[in-house]
Amino acid sequence: MVLHLMHSVVDRCASTVRQGGGLERSPALSPNSGVVENIGGPLPFETLYGAEAAPVRRSSVTHG
C-alpha cells in the first residue's frame, strides 16, 4: 500500500509504503523544516534527488 500526503497550508509532503503488514519507507519533508521523518532506505527514484542528479528547485511563484 502506498499513501501520499501533501498539505499546502503548511507546505509539507509525506509518503508511506507498507508491505506485508510492515512499514517499508516513510519520508516527510517541508521547505521550512527540511526532512522531518526519514524511516527506511530510499526508494530507487529517490536516489536521483539525493545525489542531486535531478535537483528540486524552488518555485519563483509567490502566494499572497
C-alpha positions as CSV (number, residue, x, y, z in Angstrom):
1,M,0.0,0.0,0.0
2,V,1.3,3.5,-0.9
3,L,0.0,6.6,0.8
4,H,1.0,10.0,-0.4
5,L,0.0,13.2,1.5
6,M,0.5,16.9,0.6
7,H,-0.6,19.8,2.8
8,S,-0.4,23.2,1.0
9,V,-1.1,25.3,4.1
10,V,2.0,24.1,5.9
11,D,4.0,23.1,2.8
12,R,4.5,19.5,3.9
13,C,4.8,16.4,1.9
14,A,4.8,12.8,3.2
15,S,4.5,9.3,1.9
16,T,4.4,5.9,3.3
17,V,5.0,2.5,1.8
18,R,3.7,-0.6,3.7
19,Q,4.2,-4.1,2.5
20,G,3.3,-7.4,4.2
21,G,1.9,-5.6,7.3
22,G,5.2,-3.7,7.9
23,L,6.5,-0.2,7.2
24,E,9.0,-0.2,4.3
25,R,9.5,3.6,3.8
26,S,8.2,6.8,5.3
27,P,9.8,10.1,4.4
28,A,8.2,13.5,5.3
29,L,9.6,16.9,4.2
30,S,8.9,20.6,4.2
31,P,10.8,23.5,2.7
32,N,11.0,25.3,6.1
33,S,11.8,22.3,8.3
34,G,13.7,20.1,5.9
35,V,13.5,16.3,6.5
36,V,11.0,15.8,9.3
37,E,10.9,12.0,9.1
38,N,13.1,9.5,7.2
39,I,12.3,5.9,8.0
40,G,13.6,3.1,5.8
41,G,16.0,3.2,2.9
42,P,15.4,5.4,-0.1
43,L,13.4,4.0,-3.0
44,P,15.1,3.9,-6.4
45,F,13.5,7.1,-7.7
46,E,14.7,9.0,-4.5
47,T,18.4,8.3,-5.2
48,L,18.4,10.7,-8.1
49,Y,17.3,13.6,-5.9
50,G,19.6,12.6,-3.0
51,A,22.6,12.6,-5.4
52,E,21.4,15.9,-6.9
53,A,21.3,14.4,-10.3
54,A,17.8,15.8,-10.6
55,P,17.8,18.7,-8.0
56,V,14.5,20.0,-6.7
57,R,14.3,23.7,-7.4
58,R,12.2,26.3,-5.5
59,S,9.4,27.8,-7.4
60,S,9.5,31.5,-8.2
61,V,5.7,31.7,-7.8
62,T,4.7,33.8,-4.8
63,H,1.4,33.4,-2.9
64,G,-0.5,36.1,-1.2
